[in-house]
Amino acid sequence: MKVKIKSWVGVATWRWVANDDTCGICRLAFENCCPDCKLPGDDCPLVWGQCSHCYHMHCIMKWLNSQQVRQLCPMCRQEWKFKE
Amino acid sequence: MASPSPSERRLQKELSSLMKDPPPGVSVDANAVYQHLNLWNVHMKGADGTLYQGEDFQLQFRFSSKYPFDSPEVTFVGDNIPIHPHVYSNGHICLSILTDDWSPALSVQSVCLSIISMLSSCKEKASTLSIEKH
């Protein structure tokens, strides 16, 4: 029997591979975007610190920019350094 | 209705998690909080087996629009202010996580827990004034 495919629809799902479900700063799911964004995904990425804690990039940047003296991870208070 | 601001969205989440899993002796009037999300009145009972057992306290949380990047203002209010070396008679609380050591990963729950533990670890009821005299 020969089957002729006339059309097909591809469906894909994606998720961030993070050690937590929600951002510790905004408390929204990583699969969602930070509260300032409209679309999740590449426009509102996650970033990791060397301490292994992870946040929405926009959330952690907002926090780090508000810290004048020392920039610490909100979760573990170690000095924040972006994971390469 | 206007869509909630980032701080309001987070406060809504915190309210439901505080209702679901409150620290021991802590309760909040959710309906009142829904009216004014930036001003919470939280009831706190002195923990059993501590100097504050049997006492009831009221805490007021005031949140700015920059919450959780700014710490909440937390004070004891009402007619029973705990007598404690780190609590002023006007209700102000001397606790580092409420100022210099604030982190946006903290929450109403964790602040309540810190205040309960601050009270519970107290060995002798003394006011801030008597500490200054020493």
Backbone of each chain as ProteinMPNN parsed JSONL, in Angstrom:
{"seq_chain_A": "MKVKIKSWVGVATWRWVANDDTCGICRLAFENCCPDCKLPGDDCPLVWGQCSHCYHMHCIMKWLNSQQVRQLCPMCRQEWKFKE", "coords_chain_A": {"N_chain_A": [[0.837, -1.197, 0.0], [0.526, 2.148, -0.815], [1.132, 5.232, 0.653], [0.196, 8.506, 0.493], [1.337, 11.456, 1.675], [-0.396, 14.271, 2.333], [-0.42, 16.569, 3.776], [1.152, 17.86, 6.713], [1.389, 18.557, 10.222], [3.625, 19.936, 12.383], [4.415, 19.631, 15.81], [5.98, 20.986, 18.602], [7.444, 20.879, 21.856], [8.982, 22.772, 24.497], [11.301, 23.19, 27.166], [12.965, 24.855, 29.864], [15.978, 23.598, 31.186], [16.357, 23.484, 34.343], [17.315, 23.681, 37.828], [15.111, 24.133, 39.329], [11.591, 25.016, 39.508], [10.497, 27.51, 39.538], [11.286, 31.011, 39.381], [13.344, 32.398, 41.813], [13.16, 35.06, 42.399], [10.987, 36.52, 41.09], [9.063, 34.608, 41.435], [7.635, 33.417, 39.442], [6.913, 30.845, 37.016], [9.679, 29.274, 35.396], [9.16, 28.507, 32.835], [7.405, 30.397, 32.085], [7.631, 33.914, 31.311], [9.577, 36.603, 32.79], [8.026, 39.07, 34.988], [8.066, 41.449, 33.547], [8.086, 40.892, 30.892], [6.537, 39.751, 27.8], [6.631, 37.498, 26.216], [7.709, 34.176, 26.644], [10.836, 32.309, 26.524], [13.497, 32.724, 24.172], [13.567, 35.497, 24.32], [13.359, 36.109, 26.936], [15.481, 34.976, 28.709], [16.972, 32.398, 30.849], [19.491, 32.678, 33.362], [22.492, 31.416, 34.827], [24.231, 31.314, 37.929], [27.607, 31.001, 39.199], [27.303, 29.727, 41.552], [25.354, 27.965, 41.004], [22.696, 28.638, 41.211], [19.727, 29.805, 39.622], [18.032, 32.197, 37.598], [15.453, 34.267, 36.031], [16.932, 36.171, 33.505], [16.339, 38.927, 33.36], [15.306, 39.408, 35.896], [17.44, 38.859, 37.728], [19.308, 40.704, 36.827], [18.064, 43.106, 37.415], [18.085, 42.969, 40.178], [20.887, 42.839, 40.74], [21.725, 45.263, 39.672], [20.573, 46.967, 41.471], [22.097, 46.792, 43.663], [24.555, 48.348, 45.429], [26.881, 47.947, 46.925], [27.828, 45.146, 47.312], [27.471, 42.385, 45.116], [25.35, 39.892, 45.466], [24.219, 36.465, 45.369], [20.732, 36.01, 45.511], [19.72, 33.739, 46.747], [21.781, 32.187, 48.073], [23.607, 33.961, 48.973], [26.239, 34.06, 48.185], [28.942, 35.623, 46.445], [27.854, 36.981, 43.425], [28.52, 35.473, 40.374], [28.459, 35.198, 36.92], [27.815, 32.109, 35.344], [30.011, 30.673, 33.099]], "CA_chain_A": [[0.0, 0.0, 0.0], [1.263, 3.421, -0.873], [0.45, 6.33, 1.349], [0.659, 9.811, 0.053], [1.091, 12.461, 2.715], [-0.803, 15.527, 1.69], [0.055, 17.677, 4.607], [1.41, 17.475, 8.104], [1.56, 19.664, 11.161], [4.61, 19.612, 13.415], [4.205, 20.262, 17.121], [7.141, 20.785, 19.474], [7.4, 21.545, 23.152], [10.313, 23.069, 24.99], [11.36, 23.642, 28.549], [14.296, 25.132, 30.367], [16.481, 22.586, 32.105], [16.836, 24.217, 35.512], [17.152, 22.871, 39.038], [13.936, 24.599, 40.054], [10.484, 25.295, 38.594], [10.133, 28.922, 39.545], [12.353, 31.975, 39.633], [13.33, 32.784, 43.227], [12.951, 36.493, 42.553], [9.604, 36.914, 40.765], [8.202, 33.471, 41.81], [6.881, 32.902, 38.301], [7.53, 29.648, 36.453], [10.71, 29.518, 34.39], [8.552, 28.319, 31.516], [6.831, 31.7, 31.765], [8.672, 34.937, 31.307], [9.59, 37.457, 33.977], [6.799, 39.892, 34.943], [8.177, 42.598, 32.643], [8.078, 40.445, 29.492], [5.278, 39.21, 27.297], [6.819, 36.188, 25.591], [8.799, 33.376, 27.212], [11.762, 31.755, 25.539], [14.772, 33.407, 23.955], [13.515, 36.918, 24.666], [13.426, 36.252, 28.398], [16.218, 33.744, 29.012], [17.455, 32.134, 32.192], [20.945, 32.694, 33.522], [22.966, 30.677, 35.982], [25.418, 31.808, 38.608], [28.572, 29.942, 39.493], [26.79, 29.002, 42.722], [24.38, 27.035, 40.409], [21.322, 29.146, 41.257], [19.313, 30.271, 38.299], [16.943, 33.183, 37.626], [15.241, 34.986, 34.778], [18.014, 37.145, 33.345], [15.87, 40.275, 33.684], [15.114, 39.519, 37.353], [18.715, 38.938, 38.441], [19.964, 41.96, 36.458], [17.396, 44.16, 38.177], [18.58, 42.872, 41.547], [22.311, 43.186, 40.802], [21.856, 46.704, 39.415], [20.109, 47.734, 42.63], [23.048, 46.577, 44.759], [25.72, 49.198, 45.21], [28.1, 47.517, 47.614], [28.26, 43.827, 46.869], [26.446, 41.709, 44.333], [25.252, 38.54, 46.021], [23.106, 35.622, 44.926], [19.634, 36.148, 46.459], [19.437, 32.486, 47.46], [22.839, 31.655, 48.95], [24.417, 35.106, 49.406], [27.612, 34.064, 47.688], [29.153, 36.662, 45.457], [27.266, 36.527, 42.155], [29.326, 35.475, 39.156], [27.758, 34.447, 35.88], [28.448, 30.87, 34.909], [30.463, 30.835, 31.703]], "C_chain_A": [[0.882, 1.26, 0.0], [0.457, 4.51, -0.182], [1.034, 7.636, 0.854], [0.31, 10.842, 1.131], [0.777, 13.791, 2.044], [-0.354, 16.729, 2.487], [0.347, 17.136, 5.997], [1.648, 18.719, 8.93], [2.551, 19.229, 12.243], [4.295, 20.338, 14.711], [5.43, 19.965, 17.984], [6.879, 21.433, 20.82], [8.833, 21.833, 23.58], [10.212, 23.369, 26.472], [12.806, 23.96, 28.895], [14.727, 23.98, 31.255], [17.121, 23.33, 33.276], [16.601, 23.358, 36.747], [15.95, 23.303, 39.88], [12.835, 24.892, 39.039], [10.21, 26.78, 38.464], [11.352, 29.793, 39.841], [12.244, 32.444, 41.08], [13.095, 34.264, 43.442], [11.494, 36.864, 42.261], [8.59, 35.837, 41.143], [7.325, 32.994, 40.653], [7.643, 31.731, 37.709], [8.594, 30.036, 35.431], [10.144, 29.371, 32.98], [7.768, 29.568, 31.099], [7.965, 32.704, 31.7], [8.613, 35.715, 32.619], [8.399, 38.422, 33.878], [6.87, 41.094, 34.007], [8.066, 42.205, 31.179], [6.716, 39.88, 29.105], [5.45, 37.776, 26.791], [7.961, 35.422, 26.248], [9.714, 32.856, 26.107], [12.991, 32.618, 25.413], [14.754, 34.88, 24.353], [13.617, 37.154, 26.17], [14.151, 35.028, 28.947], [16.523, 33.59, 30.509], [18.966, 32.299, 32.208], [21.299, 31.986, 34.824], [24.148, 31.41, 36.608], [26.383, 30.658, 38.836], [28.149, 29.134, 40.715], [25.731, 27.983, 42.315], [22.933, 27.514, 40.541], [20.987, 29.87, 39.956], [18.086, 31.164, 38.423], [16.623, 33.614, 36.201], [16.344, 36.038, 34.669], [17.563, 38.547, 33.772], [15.725, 40.47, 35.193], [16.457, 39.692, 38.057], [19.439, 40.237, 38.087], [19.373, 43.133, 37.253], [17.917, 44.176, 39.623], [20.043, 43.337, 41.633], [22.495, 44.692, 40.599], [21.406, 47.543, 40.607], [21.076, 47.621, 43.809], [24.304, 47.397, 44.526], [26.994, 48.607, 45.79], [28.615, 46.186, 47.083], [27.12, 43.161, 46.134], [26.406, 40.252, 44.737], [24.081, 37.793, 45.394], [21.983, 35.74, 45.947], [19.394, 34.888, 47.297], [20.516, 32.147, 48.478], [23.79, 32.739, 49.439], [25.898, 34.983, 49.056], [27.73, 35.168, 46.652], [28.652, 36.152, 44.102], [28.284, 36.616, 41.03], [28.569, 34.657, 38.136], [28.55, 33.203, 35.515], [28.792, 31.021, 33.437], [29.644, 29.938, 30.775]], "O_chain_A": [[1.853, 1.367, 0.748], [-0.741, 4.671, -0.415], [2.252, 7.813, 0.816], [-0.859, 11.062, 1.448], [1.583, 14.345, 1.296], [0.036, 17.76, 1.94], [-0.156, 16.085, 6.392], [2.046, 19.771, 8.429], [2.312, 18.243, 12.939], [3.949, 21.52, 14.705], [5.862, 18.816, 18.08], [6.165, 22.433, 20.904], [9.777, 21.215, 23.087], [9.154, 23.756, 26.966], [13.742, 23.417, 28.308], [13.912, 23.44, 32.003], [18.276, 23.75, 33.205], [15.796, 22.427, 36.725], [15.805, 22.873, 41.024], [13.107, 25.004, 37.844], [9.753, 27.254, 37.424], [12.315, 29.353, 40.471], [11.167, 32.844, 41.523], [12.851, 34.685, 44.573], [10.834, 37.465, 43.109], [7.389, 36.105, 41.172], [6.372, 32.246, 40.869], [8.859, 31.622, 37.869], [8.432, 31.006, 34.691], [10.598, 30.034, 32.047], [7.501, 29.775, 29.915], [9.116, 32.382, 31.998], [7.722, 35.512, 33.443], [7.823, 38.576, 32.802], [5.842, 41.699, 33.704], [7.963, 43.072, 30.311], [5.874, 39.578, 29.951], [4.547, 36.948, 26.916], [9.061, 35.954, 26.395], [9.403, 32.954, 24.92], [13.479, 33.177, 26.394], [15.793, 35.45, 24.685], [13.923, 38.259, 26.617], [13.541, 34.155, 29.565], [16.356, 34.516, 31.303], [19.637, 32.088, 31.197], [20.522, 31.961, 35.779], [24.952, 32.038, 35.917], [26.024, 29.49, 38.687], [28.582, 27.995, 40.895], [25.252, 27.22, 43.154], [22.027, 26.857, 40.028], [21.847, 30.457, 39.299], [17.208, 30.918, 39.25], [17.4, 33.37, 35.278], [16.649, 36.719, 35.648], [18.296, 39.264, 34.452], [15.985, 41.555, 35.713], [16.6, 40.58, 38.897], [20.111, 40.818, 38.939], [20.094, 44.026, 37.699], [18.155, 45.234, 40.207], [20.39, 44.138, 42.501], [23.315, 45.32, 41.269], [21.81, 48.698, 40.742], [20.893, 48.281, 44.832], [25.03, 47.18, 43.556], [28.069, 48.75, 45.207], [29.688, 46.108, 46.485], [25.951, 43.341, 46.476], [27.298, 39.473, 44.402], [23.098, 38.388, 44.953], [22.235, 35.589, 47.143], [18.917, 34.974, 48.428], [20.202, 31.848, 49.63], [24.685, 32.462, 50.237], [26.721, 35.731, 49.583], [26.738, 35.591, 46.059], [28.979, 35.041, 43.684], [28.841, 37.68, 40.76], [28.091, 33.561, 38.432], [29.774, 33.231, 35.393], [27.963, 31.444, 32.632], [29.871, 29.93, 29.565]]}, "seq_chain_B": "MASPSPSERRLQKELSSLMKDPPPGVSVDANAVYQHLNLWNVHMKGADGTLYQGEDFQLQFRFSSKYPFDSPEVTFVGDNIPIHPHVYSNGHICLSILTDDWSPALSVQSVCLSIISMLSSCKEKASTLSIEKH", "coords_chain_B": {"N_chain_B": [[-10.387, 45.743, 34.895], [-7.134, 46.839, 35.72], [-4.126, 45.179, 34.683], [-2.197, 43.241, 37.005], [0.674, 44.682, 38.636], [4.249, 43.847, 38.521], [5.102, 43.619, 41.246], [2.676, 43.285, 42.542], [1.802, 40.898, 41.405], [3.641, 39.128, 42.472], [3.05, 39.406, 45.178], [0.45, 38.419, 45.289], [0.95, 35.726, 44.76], [2.464, 35.139, 47.011], [0.589, 35.51, 48.999], [-1.224, 33.398, 48.547], [0.479, 31.25, 49.039], [1.155, 31.663, 51.675], [-1.31, 31.344, 52.9], [-1.729, 28.688, 52.406], [0.406, 27.365, 53.598], [1.193, 28.312, 56.343], [3.651, 29.706, 58.637], [4.094, 28.366, 61.992], [1.552, 29.545, 64.162], [0.998, 31.816, 62.735], [-1.178, 33.967, 60.986], [-3.299, 35.413, 58.463], [-5.532, 37.925, 57.35], [-7.01, 37.273, 54.569], [-8.924, 38.498, 52.907], [-8.813, 41.203, 53.599], [-6.225, 41.724, 52.767], [-6.406, 41.347, 50.022], [-7.806, 43.622, 49.35], [-5.963, 45.692, 49.797], [-3.143, 45.192, 48.538], [-0.576, 46.036, 49.079], [-0.328, 46.426, 51.739], [-0.162, 44.59, 54.507], [-1.702, 43.01, 57.276], [-0.555, 40.966, 59.703], [-1.192, 38.312, 61.846], [0.338, 37.089, 64.772], [1.257, 34.512, 66.919], [2.773, 34.144, 70.103], [5.292, 31.716, 70.445], [4.768, 28.424, 71.793], [6.268, 27.406, 74.869], [8.096, 29.421, 74.995], [9.189, 32.726, 76.096], [7.136, 34.289, 75.207], [4.853, 32.88, 75.026], [1.355, 32.43, 74.72], [0.876, 35.06, 74.145], [-0.432, 37.51, 71.88], [0.36, 38.986, 68.81], [0.555, 41.69, 66.448], [1.625, 42.193, 63.205], [2.72, 44.57, 60.833], [3.08, 44.711, 57.398], [4.518, 46.615, 54.929], [4.645, 47.216, 51.544], [6.666, 48.409, 48.914], [6.356, 49.65, 45.511], [8.512, 48.597, 44.331], [9.038, 46.181, 45.428], [9.96, 42.747, 44.99], [12.493, 43.862, 45.13], [13.075, 45.947, 46.761], [13.141, 45.921, 50.306], [10.413, 44.867, 52.461], [8.64, 47.102, 54.695], [8.543, 46.324, 57.965], [6.75, 46.231, 60.894], [5.835, 45.922, 64.361], [2.5, 46.368, 65.355], [-0.446, 47.764, 66.972], [-1.888, 47.008, 70.253], [-0.246, 45.356, 71.707], [2.948, 45.272, 71.861], [5.799, 43.355, 71.492], [7.975, 42.861, 74.275], [11.207, 43.096, 73.899], [14.714, 42.84, 73.308], [15.375, 43.635, 70.69], [13.252, 44.963, 69.674], [11.72, 48.001, 69.357], [9.811, 50.252, 71.448], [7.955, 51.535, 69.878], [7.335, 49.691, 68.03], [9.128, 49.194, 66.021], [11.452, 47.047, 64.406], [14.575, 45.605, 64.919], [16.313, 44.065, 62.724], [18.462, 42.398, 60.661], [17.836, 41.273, 58.135], [15.756, 42.797, 57.293], [16.773, 45.118, 56.422], [19.851, 45.83, 55.575], [20.568, 43.195, 54.893], [18.608, 42.235, 53.262], [17.06, 40.144, 50.817], [15.788, 39.385, 47.581], [14.9, 36.818, 47.456], [13.775, 36.262, 49.822], [10.694, 36.217, 51.749], [7.281, 36.979, 52.779], [6.593, 34.809, 54.35], [9.176, 33.802, 55.115], [10.206, 35.988, 56.46], [8.388, 36.224, 58.58], [8.957, 33.824, 59.872], [11.602, 34.311, 60.666], [11.152, 36.362, 62.494], [9.598, 35.07, 64.41], [11.513, 33.278, 65.31], [13.408, 35.016, 66.268], [12.019, 36.12, 68.456], [11.557, 33.786, 69.904], [14.042, 32.887, 70.699], [14.733, 34.497, 72.697], [16.0, 35.136, 75.926], [15.506, 36.658, 78.129], [13.069, 38.961, 78.955], [13.601, 42.069, 77.91], [13.638, 45.543, 77.388], [14.579, 47.602, 74.539], [15.549, 49.943, 75.574], [16.605, 49.345, 78.122], [18.757, 47.84, 77.362], [20.393, 49.715, 76.162], [21.196, 51.106, 78.383], [23.056, 49.521, 79.602]], "CA_chain_B": [[-9.376, 45.951, 35.928], [-5.77, 46.882, 35.18], [-3.389, 43.949, 34.998], [-1.384, 43.498, 38.19], [2.084, 45.031, 38.443], [5.127, 42.748, 38.963], [5.104, 43.409, 42.702], [1.366, 42.744, 42.918], [1.74, 39.482, 41.024], [4.384, 38.336, 43.443], [2.336, 39.419, 46.46], [-0.674, 37.486, 45.181], [1.501, 34.375, 44.931], [2.873, 34.962, 48.406], [-0.602, 35.39, 49.834], [-1.773, 32.044, 48.487], [1.35, 30.266, 49.676], [1.072, 31.862, 53.129], [-2.573, 30.747, 53.331], [-1.63, 27.227, 52.285], [1.46, 26.791, 54.431], [1.671, 29.398, 57.209], [4.516, 29.322, 59.754], [3.266, 28.118, 63.183], [1.055, 30.709, 64.892], [0.869, 32.98, 61.857], [-2.362, 33.97, 60.126], [-3.505, 36.684, 57.79], [-6.884, 38.108, 56.84], [-6.786, 37.342, 53.123], [-9.83, 39.445, 52.256], [-8.276, 42.542, 53.808], [-5.017, 41.877, 51.954], [-6.813, 41.514, 48.628], [-8.218, 45.022, 49.166], [-4.757, 46.518, 49.731], [-2.067, 44.198, 48.443], [0.713, 46.557, 49.538], [-0.353, 46.605, 53.193], [-0.669, 43.358, 55.12], [-1.665, 42.839, 58.718], [-0.322, 39.546, 59.962], [-1.299, 37.962, 63.271], [1.398, 36.165, 65.176], [1.149, 34.055, 68.308], [4.032, 33.776, 70.74], [5.429, 30.264, 70.361], [4.712, 27.673, 73.047], [7.557, 27.085, 75.469], [8.986, 30.586, 74.967], [8.754, 33.806, 76.98], [5.999, 34.987, 74.603], [3.733, 31.952, 74.958], [0.071, 32.993, 75.148], [0.707, 36.458, 73.713], [-0.796, 37.719, 70.475], [0.973, 40.182, 68.248], [0.142, 42.044, 65.095], [2.713, 42.747, 62.408], [2.288, 45.243, 59.608], [4.027, 44.677, 56.273], [4.224, 47.618, 53.903], [5.466, 46.891, 50.38], [6.743, 49.453, 47.893], [6.127, 49.109, 44.166], [9.748, 47.93, 43.894], [9.132, 44.867, 46.042], [10.837, 42.326, 46.08], [13.856, 44.402, 45.047], [13.159, 46.683, 48.018], [12.61, 45.139, 51.428], [9.178, 45.411, 53.03], [8.758, 47.726, 56.022], [7.822, 45.438, 58.877], [6.732, 46.722, 62.276], [4.751, 45.476, 65.224], [1.49, 47.407, 65.555], [-1.499, 47.359, 67.894], [-1.663, 47.346, 71.663], [0.728, 44.484, 72.368], [4.263, 45.252, 71.204], [6.613, 42.469, 72.336], [9.116, 43.422, 74.991], [12.326, 42.307, 73.36], [15.844, 43.759, 73.098], [15.493, 44.132, 69.322], [11.995, 45.595, 69.261], [11.506, 49.285, 70.018], [8.447, 50.336, 71.992], [7.037, 51.983, 68.819], [7.072, 48.565, 67.142], [10.189, 48.987, 65.034], [12.187, 45.809, 64.642], [15.964, 45.678, 64.482], [16.584, 42.736, 62.17], [19.274, 42.746, 59.492], [17.232, 40.902, 56.845], [14.772, 43.815, 56.889], [17.486, 46.283, 55.881], [21.059, 45.563, 54.776], [20.681, 41.807, 54.435], [17.413, 41.833, 52.502], [17.267, 39.466, 49.531], [14.481, 39.176, 46.95], [14.456, 35.434, 47.623], [13.017, 36.188, 51.071], [9.257, 36.36, 51.513], [6.534, 37.218, 54.006], [6.758, 33.595, 55.148], [10.493, 33.667, 55.736], [10.372, 37.089, 57.418], [7.628, 35.83, 59.772], [9.712, 32.771, 60.544], [12.75, 34.941, 61.324], [10.689, 37.131, 63.652], [9.234, 34.076, 65.428], [12.715, 32.708, 65.91], [14.022, 36.091, 67.052], [11.316, 36.187, 69.732], [11.637, 32.525, 70.642], [15.372, 32.655, 71.25], [14.976, 35.488, 73.747], [16.14, 34.49, 77.243], [15.017, 37.537, 79.171], [12.337, 40.086, 78.377], [14.184, 43.36, 78.251], [13.36, 46.456, 76.285], [15.766, 48.184, 73.914], [16.036, 51.011, 76.431], [17.455, 48.826, 79.186], [19.998, 47.376, 76.739], [21.239, 50.885, 75.963], [21.71, 51.552, 79.681], [24.143, 48.65, 80.066]], "C_chain_B": [[-7.99, 45.919, 35.293], [-5.024, 45.608, 35.56], [-2.416, 44.246, 36.138], [0.07, 43.817, 37.832], [2.941, 43.852, 38.899], [5.089, 42.53, 40.473], [3.762, 42.844, 43.164], [1.239, 41.268, 42.559], [2.472, 38.631, 42.042], [3.645, 38.291, 44.777], [1.127, 38.5, 46.437], [-0.202, 36.05, 45.384], [1.876, 34.121, 46.382], [1.667, 34.782, 49.307], [-1.142, 33.964, 49.763], [-0.83, 31.032, 49.127], [1.357, 30.438, 51.198], [-0.218, 31.253, 53.681], [-2.446, 29.229, 53.389], [-0.676, 26.655, 53.328], [2.013, 27.868, 55.373], [2.666, 28.887, 58.252], [3.654, 29.161, 61.012], [2.86, 29.413, 63.882], [0.813, 31.936, 64.043], [-0.43, 32.865, 61.056], [-2.563, 35.362, 59.553], [-4.945, 36.741, 57.287], [-6.796, 38.355, 55.331], [-7.676, 38.37, 52.451], [-9.332, 40.872, 52.391], [-7.061, 42.772, 52.925], [-5.386, 42.075, 50.484], [-7.231, 42.961, 48.343], [-6.993, 45.924, 48.973], [-3.556, 45.601, 49.731], [-0.746, 44.714, 49.005], [0.757, 46.78, 51.052], [-0.984, 45.368, 53.833], [-0.631, 43.484, 56.63], [-1.601, 41.355, 59.018], [-0.415, 39.318, 61.469], [-0.24, 36.927, 63.603], [1.2, 35.802, 66.638], [2.536, 33.775, 68.852], [4.131, 32.258, 70.809], [5.369, 29.623, 71.75], [6.123, 27.383, 73.552], [8.552, 28.234, 75.411], [8.435, 31.655, 75.904], [7.468, 34.474, 76.486], [4.773, 34.088, 74.439], [2.452, 32.626, 75.456], [-0.147, 34.435, 74.727], [0.34, 36.504, 72.229], [-0.202, 39.031, 69.998], [0.404, 40.453, 66.869], [1.321, 42.71, 64.387], [2.118, 43.448, 61.202], [3.415, 45.191, 58.582], [3.595, 45.747, 55.279], [5.19, 47.391, 52.746], [5.493, 48.066, 49.408], [6.506, 48.815, 46.531], [7.379, 48.423, 43.641], [9.951, 46.576, 44.563], [9.16, 43.806, 44.935], [12.266, 42.863, 45.983], [14.126, 45.32, 46.239], [12.569, 45.813, 49.122], [11.262, 45.71, 51.856], [9.502, 46.132, 54.333], [7.914, 46.889, 56.968], [7.907, 45.984, 60.295], [5.636, 46.007, 63.054], [3.791, 46.649, 65.413], [0.475, 46.897, 66.583], [-1.098, 47.587, 69.34], [-0.726, 46.38, 72.374], [2.014, 44.404, 71.544], [5.167, 44.365, 72.064], [7.76, 43.218, 73.017], [10.312, 42.537, 74.675], [13.467, 43.276, 73.074], [15.959, 44.312, 71.677], [14.208, 44.724, 68.781], [11.821, 46.888, 70.058], [10.054, 49.393, 70.444], [7.458, 50.86, 70.948], [6.794, 50.886, 67.782], [8.153, 48.303, 66.118], [11.067, 47.803, 65.412], [13.597, 45.965, 64.102], [16.376, 44.289, 64.016], [17.269, 42.959, 60.815], [18.605, 42.387, 58.161], [16.191, 41.923, 56.394], [15.452, 45.055, 56.322], [18.654, 45.819, 55.01], [21.107, 44.163, 54.187], [19.429, 41.32, 53.721], [17.83, 41.135, 51.204], [15.901, 39.238, 48.905], [14.008, 37.721, 47.009], [13.719, 35.25, 48.949], [11.553, 36.492, 50.774], [8.585, 36.726, 52.837], [6.692, 36.01, 54.931], [8.099, 33.555, 55.865], [10.753, 34.798, 56.728], [9.612, 36.755, 58.708], [8.399, 34.791, 60.576], [10.92, 33.354, 61.285], [12.316, 35.703, 62.575], [10.26, 36.179, 64.778], [10.497, 33.557, 66.111], [13.478, 33.755, 66.712], [13.362, 36.186, 68.43], [11.598, 34.942, 70.568], [12.995, 32.312, 71.289], [15.691, 33.619, 72.391], [14.972, 34.814, 75.123], [15.546, 35.348, 78.359], [14.307, 38.724, 78.526], [12.964, 41.386, 78.832], [13.925, 44.277, 77.087], [14.666, 46.988, 75.713], [16.394, 49.231, 74.811], [16.991, 50.475, 77.496], [18.767, 48.27, 78.625], [20.956, 48.56, 76.593], [21.884, 51.363, 77.274], [22.934, 50.755, 80.118], [25.514, 49.242, 79.774]], "O_chain_B": [[-7.707, 45.081, 34.437], [-5.26, 45.03, 36.621], [-1.877, 45.348, 36.235], [0.617, 43.295, 36.86], [2.445, 42.954, 39.579], [5.048, 41.389, 40.934], [3.717, 42.016, 44.074], [0.65, 40.484, 43.304], [2.004, 37.562, 42.433], [3.617, 37.251, 45.435], [0.806, 37.869, 47.445], [-0.845, 35.259, 46.074], [1.643, 33.038, 46.918], [1.703, 34.004, 50.26], [-1.48, 33.378, 50.792], [-1.292, 30.048, 49.705], [1.545, 29.466, 51.929], [-0.23, 30.712, 54.787], [-2.975, 28.575, 54.287], [-0.924, 25.581, 53.877], [3.159, 28.291, 55.227], [2.543, 27.75, 58.709], [2.583, 29.762, 61.093], [3.698, 30.27, 64.16], [0.459, 32.992, 64.568], [-0.744, 31.804, 60.516], [-2.063, 36.353, 60.086], [-5.504, 35.734, 56.854], [-6.545, 39.471, 54.877], [-7.24, 39.049, 51.522], [-9.406, 41.661, 51.448], [-6.871, 43.866, 52.392], [-4.761, 42.871, 49.783], [-7.037, 43.464, 47.236], [-6.982, 46.8, 48.108], [-3.012, 45.269, 50.784], [0.118, 43.917, 49.371], [1.757, 47.262, 51.584], [-2.187, 45.136, 53.712], [0.334, 43.992, 57.201], [-2.484, 40.589, 58.634], [0.201, 40.032, 62.26], [0.037, 36.017, 62.821], [1.001, 36.671, 67.487], [3.385, 33.23, 68.145], [3.171, 31.587, 71.186], [5.844, 30.184, 72.737], [7.045, 27.147, 72.771], [9.725, 28.054, 75.74], [7.339, 31.506, 76.444], [6.785, 35.15, 77.256], [3.787, 34.468, 73.806], [2.459, 33.306, 76.482], [-1.232, 34.982, 74.925], [0.748, 35.652, 71.44], [-0.256, 40.048, 70.689], [-0.151, 39.57, 66.215], [1.926, 43.653, 64.897], [1.138, 42.984, 60.619], [4.551, 45.576, 58.861], [2.444, 45.776, 54.844], [6.406, 47.376, 52.938], [4.451, 48.651, 49.113], [6.46, 47.591, 46.408], [7.326, 47.739, 42.619], [10.938, 45.894, 44.289], [8.407, 43.964, 43.975], [13.156, 42.373, 46.678], [15.269, 45.456, 46.676], [11.618, 45.065, 48.897], [10.99, 46.892, 51.645], [10.494, 45.829, 54.996], [6.703, 46.765, 56.783], [8.998, 46.177, 60.832], [4.645, 45.548, 62.486], [4.221, 47.786, 65.608], [0.534, 45.743, 67.008], [-0.109, 48.262, 69.629], [-0.439, 46.578, 73.555], [2.141, 43.571, 70.647], [5.286, 44.608, 73.265], [8.414, 44.076, 72.425], [10.408, 41.394, 75.123], [13.229, 44.406, 72.647], [16.58, 45.356, 71.477], [14.08, 44.962, 67.58], [11.78, 46.865, 71.288], [9.177, 48.729, 69.892], [6.251, 50.664, 71.097], [6.127, 51.119, 66.774], [8.107, 47.293, 65.416], [11.382, 47.588, 66.583], [13.794, 46.403, 62.968], [16.744, 43.438, 64.826], [16.723, 43.626, 59.936], [18.775, 43.099, 57.171], [15.784, 41.916, 55.232], [14.782, 45.946, 55.8], [18.465, 45.459, 53.848], [21.635, 43.969, 53.092], [19.218, 40.114, 53.591], [18.828, 41.497, 50.582], [14.945, 38.93, 49.616], [12.868, 37.418, 46.659], [13.106, 34.208, 49.179], [11.213, 36.962, 49.689], [9.235, 36.775, 53.881], [6.898, 36.16, 56.135], [8.161, 33.308, 57.069], [11.443, 34.597, 57.727], [10.127, 36.977, 59.805], [8.483, 34.871, 61.801], [11.224, 32.936, 62.402], [13.014, 35.697, 63.589], [10.522, 36.443, 65.952], [10.543, 33.416, 67.334], [14.118, 33.433, 67.712], [14.046, 36.316, 69.445], [11.845, 35.025, 71.772], [13.097, 31.635, 72.312], [16.773, 33.57, 72.976], [14.077, 34.033, 75.447], [15.136, 34.835, 79.4], [14.865, 39.404, 77.665], [12.868, 41.758, 80.002], [13.981, 43.857, 75.931], [15.726, 46.845, 76.322], [17.613, 49.4, 74.822], [18.045, 51.058, 77.749], [19.775, 48.233, 79.33], [22.153, 48.445, 76.854], [22.968, 51.946, 77.271], [23.751, 51.238, 80.902], [26.532, 48.633, 80.102]]}, "name": "protein", "num_of_chains": 2, "seq": "MKVKIKSWVGVATWRWVANDDTCGICRLAFENCCPDCKLPGDDCPLVWGQCSHCYHMHCIMKWLNSQQVRQLCPMCRQEWKFKEMASPSPSERRLQKELSSLMKDPPPGVSVDANAVYQHLNLWNVHMKGADGTLYQGEDFQLQFRFSSKYPFDSPEVTFVGDNIPIHPHVYSNGHICLSILTDDWSPALSVQSVCLSIISMLSSCKEKASTLSIEKH"}
